[in-house]
Amino acid sequence: MIMEPMSETAPDAPSAGVRVSVVVLSWDGREHTLGCLASLAGVTYTPLEVIVVDNGSTDGSPEAVEAAFPDARVIRLGRNTGFSGGVNVGIAAGVEGGADAVLLLNNDMVVEPGFLHPLVAAALEPGVAAACSQIVFGDGSERVWYAGASFHPRRGHHGRNIGYGEPPIPASRPAYAVDCACGGAMLIPRAALDDVGLFDDRLFAYREDLDWSLRARACGQRVLVVPASVVRHAVSASSGGASSPTSLYYDTRNGIVVSERHAPLGRIGTWLRRADSLAAHLAQAGLARRRGAALRAVVEGWCDAARGSLGERPR
């Protein structure tokens, strides 16, 4: 685990003129998306562009966004291209529009007015691939959901996020380096996009941010968490929750695939890691509300990882 302290980033650090494009990915989450955009409307940072990428919603999301937020740019993809495919389109649109940095923001996030200033300042540090917000649960409990994440190469799963369930980290704490970014609230400088590239759309959803973070590390760059930047998260609303069959399928499959891609362990080590992943995810599925479907999803994800079958989950 990397958790190195960085130089303190003040909200008024020099970031004037840094043009930011916010990419909000929407898929049948109209009310979440409208709530996210309403919070973005109160953000004090400028210059700021909002891009909504709609992944083939059938609930009227793009029409509702265009009616309520006419200044937002809406890109309709017509089908569900997954998280990776959708945000890649948004990133490309932001860069083509002249963005100096692109912020990925889940549509079930609610941001604070001043959250972007410290994030931009941290992203301007030398060698920074991405700066991530501190994410707290959106249920009013003021508990941390994400304050960083670790990569353990011998495990086929990655456990809980750093700080999970704990009180928020004080805004006065300096930004610090971690192993894994969270694509739910992640600011990427344009230079890092040039070096690291886009997300792997073959992963479709889940662990694409880990894969990107490990690629950034291979380029000699760092991922930061910025405690002074706070957002609130409804947690996996688009996929039905962290223990839904959809979430468990992709988390099982992609956790194994990304680990094997970046930390090969040889034949025996590979199968031990796969067994570790299967046991951990089956335990989680056993506590799920839809237990049978969750257990089947884990087994399907495990089998698809073993045979290298990527893309959208077969229906």
C-alpha positions in Angstrom: 0.0 0.0 0.0 1.2 3.5 -0.9 0.2 6.3 1.5 2.9 8.9 1.2 2.2 12.4 2.6 2.3 15.2 0.0 2.8 18.9 0.2 -0.3 20.6 1.7 -2.7 21.8 -0.9 -4.6 25.0 0.0 -8.0 25.7 -1.5 -6.6 29.0 -2.9 -3.6 27.4 -4.5 -2.8 28.8 -8.0 -5.2 27.0 -10.4 -6.6 30.0 -12.3 -7.1 29.4 -16.0 -7.1 25.6 -15.7 -10.1 24.6 -17.8 -11.9 21.5 -16.3 -14.5 19.4 -18.1 -16.7 17.3 -15.7 -17.9 14.0 -17.2 -21.0 12.6 -15.7 -22.0 9.2 -16.9 -25.8 8.4 -16.9 -27.6 5.2 -17.3 -31.3 5.0 -16.2 -30.5 7.1 -13.2 -32.5 10.3 -13.9 -33.1 11.5 -10.4 -29.5 10.8 -9.3 -28.2 12.6 -12.4 -30.3 15.6 -11.9 -29.2 15.8 -8.2 -25.6 15.5 -9.2 -25.9 18.3 -11.8 -27.8 20.5 -9.3 -24.9 20.3 -7.0 -22.4 21.0 -9.8 -24.4 24.2 -10.6 -23.3 25.5 -7.2 -19.6 24.8 -7.7 -17.5 28.0 -7.3 -14.7 26.9 -9.7 -14.3 28.3 -13.2 -13.8 27.7 -16.1 -15.9 24.6 -15.9 -17.7 22.6 -18.5 -20.3 19.8 -17.8 -20.6 16.9 -20.1 -23.3 14.3 -19.6 -22.7 11.0 -21.4 -25.9 9.0 -21.6 -25.4 5.2 -21.9 -28.7 4.4 -23.6 -31.0 5.4 -20.8 -34.7 4.5 -21.2 -36.0 6.6 -18.3 -35.9 10.0 -20.1 -32.6 11.0 -18.5 -31.2 12.9 -21.5 -34.4 14.9 -22.1 -34.7 15.7 -18.4 -31.0 16.9 -18.3 -31.5 19.1 -21.4 -34.6 20.7 -19.9 -33.2 21.4 -16.5 -29.6 22.2 -17.4 -29.4 23.7 -20.9 -25.8 24.6 -20.4 -24.7 21.0 -20.0 -23.5 19.2 -23.1 -25.3 15.9 -23.5 -23.8 13.1 -25.6 -26.3 10.2 -26.3 -24.6 6.9 -27.0 -27.8 4.9 -27.7 -26.6 1.8 -25.8 -24.9 0.8 -22.6 -21.2 0.9 -23.3 -20.3 0.3 -19.6 -18.4 2.7 -17.4 -15.1 2.5 -19.3 -16.7 3.0 -22.7 -18.9 5.8 -21.6 -16.3 7.9 -19.7 -13.8 7.4 -22.6 -16.2 9.2 -24.9 -16.6 11.9 -22.3 -12.9 12.3 -21.8 -12.3 12.5 -25.5 -15.0 15.2 -25.8 -13.5 17.2 -23.0 -10.0 17.1 -24.4 -11.2 18.0 -27.9 -13.0 20.9 -26.3 -9.8 22.2 -24.9 -9.9 20.9 -21.3 -6.7 21.0 -19.3 -8.1 18.4 -16.9 -11.1 16.0 -16.9 -13.1 15.2 -13.8 -14.9 11.9 -13.8 -17.9 12.0 -11.5 -20.5 9.3 -10.8 -24.0 10.5 -11.4 -25.0 9.5 -7.8 -22.5 11.9 -6.3 -23.3 15.2 -4.7 -20.5 17.7 -4.5 -19.7 20.6 -2.2 -19.3 24.1 -3.7 -15.6 24.3 -3.1 -14.6 20.7 -3.7 -12.8 21.4 -7.0 -10.3 24.1 -6.0 -8.1 21.8 -3.9 -8.5 18.9 -6.4 -7.2 21.0 -9.2 -4.3 22.4 -7.1 -3.3 18.8 -6.2 -3.5 17.7 -9.8 -1.0 20.4 -10.7 1.7 18.8 -8.5 4.6 17.3 -10.6 4.1 13.7 -11.5 0.5 13.4 -10.5 -1.7 11.2 -12.7 -4.9 11.8 -10.9 -6.3 13.6 -7.8 -9.3 12.0 -6.1 -11.9 13.4 -3.7 -12.6 12.0 -0.2 -15.9 10.3 -0.7 -18.4 9.9 2.2 -21.6 8.0 2.3 -24.6 10.1 1.2 -26.9 8.9 3.9 -26.0 11.7 6.3 -23.9 9.4 8.5 -20.7 11.4 7.8 -18.7 8.2 7.3 -15.9 7.6 4.8 -16.6 5.4 1.8 -13.3 6.1 0.0 -10.2 7.8 1.1 -7.8 5.7 -1.0 -7.5 2.0 -1.8 -4.7 -0.6 -1.7 -3.5 -3.1 -4.2 -2.3 -6.4 -2.8 -0.8 -8.4 -5.7 -1.2 -11.8 -4.0 -4.9 -11.4 -3.4 -7.7 -11.9 -5.9 -9.8 -9.2 -4.3 -9.0 -5.8 -2.8 -11.1 -5.6 0.4 -12.4 -2.3 1.7 -11.3 1.1 0.9 -8.9 3.0 3.1 -10.9 4.7 5.9 -14.1 2.9 5.2 -16.8 3.6 7.8 -14.5 5.9 9.8 -15.1 9.7 10.4 -14.0 11.9 7.5 -10.4 12.9 7.3 -9.9 16.6 8.3 -9.6 19.0 5.3 -6.4 20.3 6.8 -4.6 17.0 6.1 -2.3 17.2 3.1 -3.0 15.2 -0.1 -1.4 11.8 0.0 -0.5 9.1 -2.5 -2.4 5.8 -2.7 -2.4 2.7 -4.9 -5.8 3.1 -6.5 -7.9 6.0 -7.7 -11.7 5.9 -7.5 -13.3 6.7 -10.9 -16.3 8.0 -9.1 -14.6 11.4 -8.3 -11.3 11.5 -10.1 -9.5 14.5 -11.8 -7.1 13.6 -14.5 -4.7 16.2 -16.0 -4.5 16.2 -19.7 -0.8 15.4 -19.6 -1.6 12.2 -17.7 -4.1 11.2 -20.3 -1.4 11.6 -22.9 0.9 9.3 -21.0 -1.4 6.7 -19.5 -4.2 6.7 -22.0 -7.9 6.0 -21.6 -9.7 3.3 -19.6 -9.7 -0.3 -20.8 -13.3 -0.6 -22.2 -12.9 -4.4 -22.3 -13.4 -4.4 -18.5 -16.8 -2.7 -19.0 -17.3 -1.8 -15.4 -15.4 -2.1 -12.0 -11.7 -2.2 -11.4 -11.0 -0.2 -14.5 -9.8 2.6 -12.2 -7.3 0.1 -10.5 -6.0 -0.9 -13.9 -5.6 2.7 -14.9 -3.8 3.5 -11.6 -1.4 0.7 -12.0 -0.6 1.8 -15.6 0.0 5.3 -14.2 2.4 3.8 -11.6 4.3 2.0 -14.4 4.7 5.4 -16.1 6.2 6.8 -12.8 3.2 8.8 -11.8 1.2 9.0 -8.6 -2.5 9.0 -7.6 -3.5 11.3 -4.8 -6.4 11.6 -2.4 -7.3 15.1 -1.4 -9.1 15.2 2.0 -10.1 18.9 1.4 -12.2 17.8 -1.6 -15.4 16.1 -0.3 -18.2 14.5 -2.3 -21.2 12.4 -1.1 -22.0 9.1 -2.7 -25.2 6.9 -2.9 -22.9 3.9 -3.5 -23.3 1.7 -6.7 -26.8 3.0 -7.5 -26.5 2.2 -11.2 -25.6 -1.5 -10.6 -28.0 -2.1 -7.6 -25.5 -1.9 -4.8 -22.1 -3.4 -3.9 -23.5 -6.9 -3.3 -25.9 -7.0 -6.3 -25.3 -9.8 -8.8 -24.1 -7.3 -11.4 -21.5 -5.7 -9.1 -20.3 -9.1 -7.9 -19.9 -10.5 -11.4 -17.7 -7.6 -12.6 -15.8 -7.2 -9.3 -14.9 -10.9 -9.3 -13.9 -11.1 -12.9 -12.1 -7.8 -13.2 -10.3 -8.1 -9.9 -8.7 -11.3 -11.1 -8.0 -10.0 -14.6 -6.4 -6.8 -13.4 -4.3 -8.6 -10.8 -3.0 -11.1 -13.3 -2.3 -8.4 -15.8 -0.1 -6.3 -13.5 1.2 -8.9 -11.0 1.8 -12.3 -12.6 2.5 -15.0 -10.0 3.2 -18.1 -12.0 0.9 -21.1 -12.4 0.5 -22.1 -8.7 0.3 -18.5 -7.5 -2.3 -17.7 -10.1 -4.6 -20.5 -9.0 -4.1 -19.7 -5.3 -5.1 -16.1 -6.0 -8.1 -17.2 -8.0 -9.2 -19.4 -5.2 -8.8 -16.5 -2.7 -11.0 -14.4 -4.9 -13.6 -17.0 -5.2 -13.8 -17.6 -1.5 -14.0 -13.9 -0.7 -16.7 -13.1 -3.2 -18.8 -16.2 -2.4 -18.7 -15.1 1.3 -20.0 -11.6 0.2 -22.6 -13.1 -2.0 -23.8 -15.4 0.8 -25.0 -12.3 2.7 -26.7 -10.7 -0.3 -30.4 -10.1 -0.5 -30.7 -12.1 -3.8 -28.4 -14.8 -2.5 -28.9 -17.4 -5.3 -28.4 -14.8 -8.1 -25.4 -13.3 -6.3 -23.7 -16.7 -5.9 -24.2 -17.5 -9.6 -22.8 -14.2 -10.6 -19.6 -14.8 -8.6 -19.1 -18.2 -10.2 -19.8 -16.8 -13.7 -17.3 -13.9 -13.1 -14.7 -16.3 -11.9 -15.1 -18.6 -14.8 -15.0 -15.7 -17.3 -11.8 -14.4 -15.7 -10.2 -17.8 -16.0 -11.0 -18.1 -19.7 -10.3 -14.4 -20.5 -13.8 -13.5 -21.5 -14.2 -9.8 -21.1 -16.7 -7.1 -22.2 -20.3 -6.9 -21.1 -21.6 -9.7 -18.9 -23.4 -12.3 -21.1 -27.2 -12.1 -20.7 
